[in-house]
């Protein structure tokens, strides 16, 4: 079986989820980001197709949490998401890792079976598999064999750019549309959706417990206006 590493790039807590600032204060944004990361890690640890999990971050607290979960941590050595991920993928390729699965840390509904299926149906040779985000053309899951098989283009419309890059190099490329991998949490409507998923027991334990225990779920379900203190 191929050796596939899962790679999670995680922003510093102080920079996390700023687009949710109309609903959450800064501390809530950071705590929610950490809870979602824990759920993604837990799901990946249960995958039969994932050999190791690594977190890429410049945040010491995030790094400490990740290490406690048994993850390898790569610090950010340069500026920019693509540049930092490129450093990691090249390093892993030099260590003869067969492939990497890059996922965001804000997929708290990620399903272990879907991740395993995503990997197991990947091409046997050089290639990429991609699961686009449902709403913005992002690359919510990107599997690369070998790890540095193409350059990375995270940002606006990254899924289309990754596919175009692979095709230009004559590398096999396949798209998969897996529900639990398509909904990352970036915007206020995403958070409202997540609260409903948590109530239906369709979100990870850490995320669900945080949303309930912090009062965020109740606040959003009852459409209570946020106070100045709540939004910072």
C-alpha positions in Angstrom: 0.0 0.0 0.0 1.2 3.5 -0.8 2.4 5.7 2.0 0.2 8.7 2.1 0.7 11.6 4.5 -2.2 14.0 5.3 -1.1 17.6 5.5 -3.1 20.2 7.4 -2.1 23.9 7.0 -3.4 25.8 10.0 -3.3 29.6 10.5 -2.3 31.2 13.8 -5.3 31.4 16.2 -5.2 35.2 16.1 -5.7 35.1 12.3 -8.3 32.3 12.2 -11.8 32.7 10.8 -11.8 36.5 10.6 -14.7 36.3 8.1 -16.8 35.0 11.0 -16.2 38.2 13.0 -19.8 39.4 12.5 -20.9 36.4 14.6 -17.9 35.5 16.8 -15.3 37.4 18.8 -11.6 36.8 18.2 -11.3 34.3 21.0 -14.3 32.3 19.7 -12.9 32.3 16.2 -9.6 30.8 17.5 -11.3 28.3 19.8 -13.6 27.1 17.0 -10.7 26.7 14.6 -8.8 24.6 17.2 -11.9 22.4 17.8 -12.4 21.8 14.0 -8.7 20.9 13.6 -9.1 18.3 16.4 -12.0 16.7 14.6 -10.2 16.6 11.3 -7.2 15.0 13.0 -9.4 12.4 14.7 -11.1 11.5 11.5 -7.8 11.1 9.7 -6.3 9.0 12.5 -9.2 6.5 11.8 -8.4 6.3 8.1 -6.8 3.1 6.9 -5.3 4.8 3.9 -3.5 7.6 5.8 -0.1 6.7 7.2 0.9 9.9 9.0 -0.6 13.3 9.7 1.4 16.6 9.7 0.4 20.1 10.6 2.0 23.2 9.0 1.7 26.2 11.3 3.5 29.1 12.7 1.4 29.1 15.9 3.0 27.6 19.0 -0.3 26.7 20.6 -1.6 25.0 17.5 1.8 23.2 17.2 1.5 22.0 20.8 -2.0 20.7 20.4 -1.1 18.9 17.1 1.9 17.2 18.8 -0.3 16.0 21.7 -2.5 14.4 19.0 0.5 12.5 17.6 1.0 14.7 14.6 4.3 15.8 13.1 4.6 19.6 13.0 6.3 21.6 10.2 7.0 25.3 11.0 6.4 28.0 8.4 9.7 28.8 6.9 8.7 31.3 4.2 5.9 33.7 3.3 2.6 32.4 1.8 0.6 29.2 2.0 1.7 27.8 -1.4 5.4 28.4 -0.6 5.2 26.7 2.8 3.3 23.7 1.5 5.8 23.4 -1.4 8.7 23.2 1.1 6.9 20.4 3.0 5.9 18.4 -0.1 9.4 18.6 -1.5 10.9 17.4 1.8 8.5 14.5 2.0 9.2 13.6 -1.6 12.9 13.5 -0.9 12.1 11.1 2.0 10.4 8.8 -0.6 6.9 9.4 0.7 4.5 8.2 -2.0 2.0 10.9 -1.8 0.3 13.7 0.3 -3.3 14.5 0.9 -3.7 18.3 1.7 -6.8 19.2 3.6 -7.9 22.4 5.4 -8.4 22.2 9.1 -11.9 23.5 9.0 -13.8 20.4 7.7 -15.5 19.3 10.9 -18.0 17.0 9.1 -15.2 15.1 7.3 -16.1 11.4 7.0 -13.4 8.7 7.4 -14.9 6.4 4.9 -15.0 9.2 2.3 -11.3 10.0 2.8 -10.4 6.4 2.5 -12.4 6.1 -0.7 -10.9 9.3 -2.1 -7.4 7.8 -1.6 -8.1 4.3 -2.7 -9.6 5.3 -6.0 -6.6 7.5 -6.9 -4.5 6.6 -9.9 -1.7 4.1 -9.4 0.9 6.3 -11.0 1.7 10.0 -11.0 -1.4 12.1 -10.7 -3.7 14.3 -8.7 -7.2 13.8 -7.2 -9.2 16.8 -6.1 -12.4 17.5 -4.3 -13.5 21.1 -5.0 -15.2 23.2 -2.4 -18.9 23.4 -2.9 -19.1 27.2 -3.1 -15.9 29.0 -4.1 -13.8 26.8 -6.3 -11.3 26.0 -3.6 -9.3 22.8 -3.3 -10.8 21.1 -0.2 -8.9 17.9 -0.7 -5.9 17.6 -2.9 -4.1 14.2 -3.3 -0.7 14.4 -5.0 1.5 11.4 -6.0 4.3 12.0 -5.7 4.1 14.8 -3.2 5.6 17.5 -5.5 4.0 16.3 -8.7 2.6 19.7 -9.6 3.1 23.3 -8.3 0.5 24.5 -5.8 -2.0 27.3 -6.5 -4.1 27.8 -3.3 -6.2 30.9 -3.5 -9.0 32.0 -5.7 -10.3 29.2 -8.0 -7.5 26.9 -6.9 -9.3 23.7 -7.9 -9.4 24.8 -11.6 -5.8 26.0 -11.4 -4.6 22.7 -10.0 -6.5 20.7 -12.7 -5.1 23.0 -15.4 -1.6 22.6 -14.1 -1.9 18.8 -14.1 -3.3 18.6 -17.6 -0.6 20.9 -18.9 2.0 18.5 -17.6 0.2 15.5 -19.0 -0.5 14.2 -15.4 -3.6 12.1 -14.7 -6.2 14.1 -12.9 -9.6 13.1 -11.4 -12.3 15.0 -9.6 -14.4 13.6 -6.8 -17.3 15.3 -5.2 -17.6 14.0 -1.7 -20.1 15.8 0.6 -18.1 15.7 3.8 -15.1 17.2 2.1 -16.9 20.0 0.2 -18.0 22.2 3.1 -15.3 24.2 4.8 -16.3 26.8 7.4 -15.4 30.3 6.2 -18.5 32.5 6.1 -21.3 33.3 8.5 -23.7 31.1 6.5 -21.2 28.3 6.8 -21.3 28.6 10.6 -25.1 28.6 10.7 -25.0 25.4 8.6 -22.4 23.9 10.9 -24.6 24.6 14.0 -27.4 22.6 12.3 -25.1 19.8 11.5 -23.9 19.7 15.1 -27.4 19.4 16.4 -28.0 16.5 14.0 -24.8 14.8 15.3 -23.2 15.2 11.8 -20.2 17.3 13.0 -17.2 16.2 15.0 -17.3 15.8 18.8 -14.9 18.6 19.6 -16.6 21.1 17.3 -20.1 20.1 18.5 -19.1 20.4 22.2 -17.5 23.8 21.7 -20.5 25.2 19.8 -22.9 24.0 22.5 -20.7 24.8 25.5 -19.7 28.3 24.4 -23.3 29.3 23.8 -22.7 29.9 20.1 -25.3 27.4 19.0 -28.0 28.8 21.1 -27.1 32.4 20.0 -27.3 31.5 16.3 -30.4 29.2 16.6 -32.4 32.0 18.2 -30.9 34.6 15.9 -29.9 36.7 18.8 -28.0 39.9 17.7 -24.4 39.9 18.9 -23.5 42.5 21.4 -20.4 44.7 21.1 -18.6 42.5 23.7 -19.5 39.3 21.8 -18.0 40.6 18.5 -15.1 42.4 20.0 
